Amino acid sequence: MKFIHVCTFLLFSVICFSQAKTTSIPVSSERELVEQHIRFLASDELRGRRVLSEGIEVAGQYIADYYSMNGIKPLGDGKTYFQNVPLKISQPAESGTLLVGKESFELGKNLVILTGKSTDLKQHPSIFAGHGWIDSTKNHDDYKNLDVRGKIVFVLPGTPESSSPMAVFEAMTSKRAWAAEKGAVALIELYRLNNFPFQFFMNYFNKEQISLSKEGNKNLDQMTYAWIKETDLENLNTMKGKPSFVSDLKHSGVVSTVSTCRNVVGLIQGTDPELSKEYILVTAHYDHVGVGEQGGAAFSEEDSIFNGARDNAIGVSALLSTAKLLAENPPKRSVIFAAVTAEEVGLLGSKYFADHTPVPIEQIIYNINTDGAGYNTTNAISVIGFGRTGVDDLLFKASKEKQLEIIPNPVPEQNLFDRSDNVSFAVKGIPAICISPGVTSFDAVLMKNYHQVSDEADTIDFDYVTKYCQIFAKSTQLIANWSQKPFWVTGDKYEDAGKKLYGLK
């Protein structure tokens, strides 16, 4: 870690010296800090800050060093700034085939293998288990009266209530766990998603997968979990209500290893004897998508680095601006700063933090997150979750100081609230919002740089972004000093979780 610390300092010095020679003098010291943060985090030297890369390690040390410079207390593991997040990295099977009745399936064509050890089963008993879904609140159990031990289990996608793409993806983890618990040797879901091409699904899952590493049922990773795209729907009818057999299931196995990435966590203690026992949680993810094929978009020999200036160096700069402001002006409530990792591979850093909070989770009364795809207006900021937690007047006050408007809940069809780290805390019941730069639509202006190699610091409007960071910091300060306690508005989808968390009726 000493080596990384020295590298961080030297790299920061080189970049700042280079920029001093090539850019105009910043108009203020605050603007200069914002620009330096973004230029450092989005520099080519950090190679797109891919999770588990050297670049993200340097970025994490940079954030920790900035915490330390501003007197922010460490709140990570072992009295450090770092909370270790264990990850499982799974490499896809190299070959696989399945023969059911007269229909054959082949990996890369109409078969996807998500998990499982190397398998070679012939004339193996199979069973149909509806959606493979269990819901105790509704007294629903597709495994009731079924013995699936040692068998290959076929199920319909999603849940009995929904087969939308979102419902299908959200159900996958639970369905796999239940099948493993019941002793199945394989779970095979039937791909029947409308308006979502199988090719997209296959391309996404037939590659390296990163997930949280958890202790649990050893059969979970050993069990084959696959998806098939049928052409002969009669196969399902032959399975219903009677014993059946799979002629052949063979694949080379998914190989998994465990590694560690890190959230960067610090604390400012509140000044009020009572309110200081409550915590405001400030979050921003500091990872991005990496280099070349890792980025999942077009690149060239001349530029293969997905720098991530907008996503999410701007957000990290806002978090660091907030840390500096509140370190100089400690608020009544305590404030936790968590630069979270592995957002781009499934919100993993924030999910881990939500399950392993360094203070009792019921004492965290609010989460203010910052993330974004960029901006297509410099006259406003976006608030995702506006109108849901009672803090709107405070946000208006903060934005008015910088003469910017608020765009409430932009592009609602994109379901942005549930796609960023704030949702990891909302599902626990913690009131949360996500503040982003100004977005009016997902138009060509926005998409030009979103997850593209062109998303570099030189394309940023630093005057606007400085205002954005100041508004985010001021909003946090106002909430941290507010005499009232934020909570979900009546009827919000996370209200019940909030009542359970805080023991409310």
MOWORA-V17715 format. One record per residue. N is the residue number from 0. OMEGA is omega in whole degrees, -180 to 180 (999 if undefined). Layout:
# MOWORA-V17715
n=N omega=OMEGA
n=N omega=OMEGA
This chain:
# MOWORA-V17715
n=0 omega=177
n=1 omega=180
n=2 omega=179
n=3 omega=180
n=4 omega=179
n=5 omega=179
n=6 omega=179
n=7 omega=-178
n=8 omega=-178
n=9 omega=-180
n=10 omega=178
n=11 omega=-179
n=12 omega=-180
n=13 omega=-178
n=14 omega=-179
n=15 omega=179
n=16 omega=179
n=17 omega=-178
n=18 omega=179
n=19 omega=-179
n=20 omega=-170
n=21 omega=-179
n=22 omega=178
n=23 omega=180
n=24 omega=179
n=25 omega=-175
n=26 omega=178
n=27 omega=180
n=28 omega=178
n=29 omega=176
n=30 omega=180
n=31 omega=179
n=32 omega=178
n=33 omega=-179
n=34 omega=-179
n=35 omega=177
n=36 omega=-175
n=37 omega=180
n=38 omega=178
n=39 omega=-175
n=40 omega=-178
n=41 omega=-180
n=42 omega=177
n=43 omega=-177
n=44 omega=-180
n=45 omega=168
n=46 omega=174
n=47 omega=172
n=48 omega=178
n=49 omega=178
n=50 omega=-180
n=51 omega=178
n=52 omega=175
n=53 omega=-178
n=54 omega=-179
n=55 omega=174
n=56 omega=178
n=57 omega=179
n=58 omega=179
n=59 omega=178
n=60 omega=177
n=61 omega=180
n=62 omega=179
n=63 omega=179
n=64 omega=180
n=65 omega=172
n=66 omega=-176
n=67 omega=180
n=68 omega=-176
n=69 omega=175
n=70 omega=179
n=71 omega=-174
n=72 omega=175
n=73 omega=-179
n=74 omega=179
n=75 omega=-179
n=76 omega=174
n=77 omega=179
n=78 omega=174
n=79 omega=175
n=80 omega=-170
n=81 omega=171
n=82 omega=-178
n=83 omega=-179
n=84 omega=-178
n=85 omega=-178
n=86 omega=172
n=87 omega=-180
n=88 omega=-175
n=89 omega=176
n=90 omega=-173
n=91 omega=174
n=92 omega=-179
n=93 omega=-180
n=94 omega=178
n=95 omega=177
n=96 omega=177
n=97 omega=177
n=98 omega=180
n=99 omega=-176
n=100 omega=180
n=101 omega=-174
n=102 omega=180
n=103 omega=-180
n=104 omega=-177
n=105 omega=179
n=106 omega=-180
n=107 omega=178
n=108 omega=-180
n=109 omega=-180
n=110 omega=175
n=111 omega=176
n=112 omega=-178
n=113 omega=179
n=114 omega=173
n=115 omega=175
n=116 omega=177
n=117 omega=-170
n=118 omega=174
n=119 omega=-177
n=120 omega=179
n=121 omega=-178
n=122 omega=-174
n=123 omega=-179
n=124 omega=180
n=125 omega=-178
n=126 omega=177
n=127 omega=-176
n=128 omega=178
n=129 omega=176
n=130 omega=-177
n=131 omega=-170
n=132 omega=177
n=133 omega=177
n=134 omega=-176
n=135 omega=-179
n=136 omega=-180
n=137 omega=178
n=138 omega=-179
n=139 omega=178
n=140 omega=-180
n=141 omega=-180
n=142 omega=-179
n=143 omega=179
n=144 omega=176
n=145 omega=173
n=146 omega=-176
n=147 omega=-178
n=148 omega=177
n=149 omega=-175
n=150 omega=172
n=151 omega=-175
n=152 omega=175
n=153 omega=-180
n=154 omega=173
n=155 omega=-178
n=156 omega=175
n=157 omega=-177
n=158 omega=177
n=159 omega=-177
n=160 omega=-175
n=161 omega=173
n=162 omega=175
n=163 omega=180
n=164 omega=-179
n=165 omega=179
n=166 omega=179
n=167 omega=-178
n=168 omega=-179
n=169 omega=-176
n=170 omega=-170
n=171 omega=-176
n=172 omega=-179
n=173 omega=-178
n=174 omega=178
n=175 omega=-179
n=176 omega=-180
n=177 omega=179
n=178 omega=179
n=179 omega=178
n=180 omega=-178
n=181 omega=176
n=182 omega=178
n=183 omega=175
n=184 omega=179
n=185 omega=172
n=186 omega=-179
n=187 omega=178
n=188 omega=-178
n=189 omega=-174
n=190 omega=-179
n=191 omega=-179
n=192 omega=176
n=193 omega=176
n=194 omega=175
n=195 omega=-172
n=196 omega=179
n=197 omega=-179
n=198 omega=178
n=199 omega=179
n=200 omega=-178
n=201 omega=-179
n=202 omega=-178
n=203 omega=-173
n=204 omega=-180
n=205 omega=178
n=206 omega=179
n=207 omega=178
n=208 omega=179
n=209 omega=-179
n=210 omega=175
n=211 omega=177
n=212 omega=-176
n=213 omega=171
n=214 omega=179
n=215 omega=-178
n=216 omega=-178
n=217 omega=-180
n=218 omega=-174
n=219 omega=-180
n=220 omega=180
n=221 omega=-176
n=222 omega=175
n=223 omega=175
n=224 omega=-173
n=225 omega=173
n=226 omega=177
n=227 omega=175
n=228 omega=-174
n=229 omega=165
n=230 omega=179
n=231 omega=-177
n=232 omega=179
n=233 omega=179
n=234 omega=-179
n=235 omega=-178
n=236 omega=-180
n=237 omega=-180
n=238 omega=-172
n=239 omega=170
n=240 omega=178
n=241 omega=180
n=242 omega=177
n=243 omega=-175
n=244 omega=171
n=245 omega=-177
n=246 omega=-176
n=247 omega=170
n=248 omega=-176
n=249 omega=172
n=250 omega=-172
n=251 omega=176
n=252 omega=175
n=253 omega=-176
n=254 omega=-176
n=255 omega=173
n=256 omega=-180
n=257 omega=177
n=258 omega=-175
n=259 omega=168
n=260 omega=-169
n=261 omega=162
n=262 omega=-179
n=263 omega=-165
n=264 omega=178
n=265 omega=-173
n=266 omega=165
n=267 omega=-178
n=268 omega=179
n=269 omega=-176
n=270 omega=-177
n=271 omega=-177
n=272 omega=-179
n=273 omega=-177
n=274 omega=-180
n=275 omega=177
n=276 omega=176
n=277 omega=-174
n=278 omega=167
n=279 omega=-180
n=280 omega=179
n=281 omega=-176
n=282 omega=171
n=283 omega=178
n=284 omega=-178
n=285 omega=176
n=286 omega=171
n=287 omega=-165
n=288 omega=172
n=289 omega=-170
n=290 omega=172
n=291 omega=-176
n=292 omega=177
n=293 omega=-175
n=294 omega=177
n=295 omega=179
n=296 omega=-176
n=297 omega=174
n=298 omega=-178
n=299 omega=177
n=300 omega=-179
n=301 omega=-179
n=302 omega=180
n=303 omega=-175
n=304 omega=176
n=305 omega=-168
n=306 omega=177
n=307 omega=176
n=308 omega=179
n=309 omega=-174
n=310 omega=12
n=311 omega=177
n=312 omega=175
n=313 omega=-179
n=314 omega=178
n=315 omega=177
n=316 omega=176
n=317 omega=177
n=318 omega=-179
n=319 omega=175
n=320 omega=179
n=321 omega=179
n=322 omega=-180
n=323 omega=-179
n=324 omega=-175
n=325 omega=174
n=326 omega=179
n=327 omega=-178
n=328 omega=-175
n=329 omega=-179
n=330 omega=-179
n=331 omega=178
n=332 omega=174
n=333 omega=-177
n=334 omega=174
n=335 omega=175
n=336 omega=-180
n=337 omega=169
n=338 omega=-169
n=339 omega=-177
n=340 omega=169
n=341 omega=175
n=342 omega=-174
n=343 omega=180
n=344 omega=173
n=345 omega=178
n=346 omega=-169
n=347 omega=-180
n=348 omega=180
n=349 omega=177
n=350 omega=179
n=351 omega=180
n=352 omega=-180
n=353 omega=178
n=354 omega=-176
n=355 omega=-178
n=356 omega=-178
n=357 omega=172
n=358 omega=178
n=359 omega=-171
n=360 omega=-180
n=361 omega=176
n=362 omega=174
n=363 omega=-171
n=364 omega=-179
n=365 omega=172
n=366 omega=173
n=367 omega=-174
n=368 omega=173
n=369 omega=-177
n=370 omega=178
n=371 omega=177
n=372 omega=-175
n=373 omega=-179
n=374 omega=173
n=375 omega=168
n=376 omega=177
n=377 omega=179
n=378 omega=-173
n=379 omega=166
n=380 omega=178
n=381 omega=176
n=382 omega=-180
n=383 omega=-171
n=384 omega=177
n=385 omega=178
n=386 omega=-173
n=387 omega=-173
n=388 omega=173
n=389 omega=-176
n=390 omega=-172
n=391 omega=-178
n=392 omega=178
n=393 omega=179
n=394 omega=177
n=395 omega=-180
n=396 omega=-179
n=397 omega=-178
n=398 omega=-179
n=399 omega=179
n=400 omega=-180
n=401 omega=175
n=402 omega=174
n=403 omega=178
n=404 omega=173
n=405 omega=172
n=406 omega=-178
n=407 omega=170
n=408 omega=-178
n=409 omega=179
n=410 omega=-175
n=411 omega=-180
n=412 omega=179
n=413 omega=179
n=414 omega=-172
n=415 omega=-178
n=416 omega=-176
n=417 omega=-179
n=418 omega=178
n=419 omega=-169
n=420 omega=179
n=421 omega=-177
n=422 omega=178
n=423 omega=-180
n=424 omega=178
n=425 omega=-178
n=426 omega=175
n=427 omega=-179
n=428 omega=-178
n=429 omega=175
n=430 omega=-172
n=431 omega=170
n=432 omega=172
n=433 omega=177
n=434 omega=-177
n=435 omega=172
n=436 omega=-172
n=437 omega=180
n=438 omega=176
n=439 omega=178
n=440 omega=174
n=441 omega=-175
n=442 omega=-177
n=443 omega=180
n=444 omega=-180
n=445 omega=-173
n=446 omega=179
n=447 omega=-176
n=448 omega=-176
n=449 omega=-178
n=450 omega=178
n=451 omega=178
n=452 omega=180
n=453 omega=-176
n=454 omega=-177
n=455 omega=-176
n=456 omega=-178
n=457 omega=-179
n=458 omega=-176
n=459 omega=171
n=460 omega=-172
n=461 omega=175
n=462 omega=179
n=463 omega=-176
n=464 omega=175
n=465 omega=176
n=466 omega=179
n=467 omega=-180
n=468 omega=179
n=469 omega=178
n=470 omega=179
n=471 omega=-180
n=472 omega=-179
n=473 omega=178
n=474 omega=179
n=475 omega=180
n=476 omega=-179
n=477 omega=179
n=478 omega=-179
n=479 omega=180
n=480 omega=-173
n=481 omega=180
n=482 omega=180
n=483 omega=178
n=484 omega=-179
n=485 omega=174
n=486 omega=179
n=487 omega=175
n=488 omega=-179
n=489 omega=178
n=490 omega=180
n=491 omega=-176
n=492 omega=179
n=493 omega=-178
n=494 omega=-178
n=495 omega=178
n=496 omega=178
n=497 omega=179
n=498 omega=179
n=499 omega=-178
n=500 omega=-174
n=501 omega=177
n=502 omega=-179
n=503 omega=179
n=504 omega=999
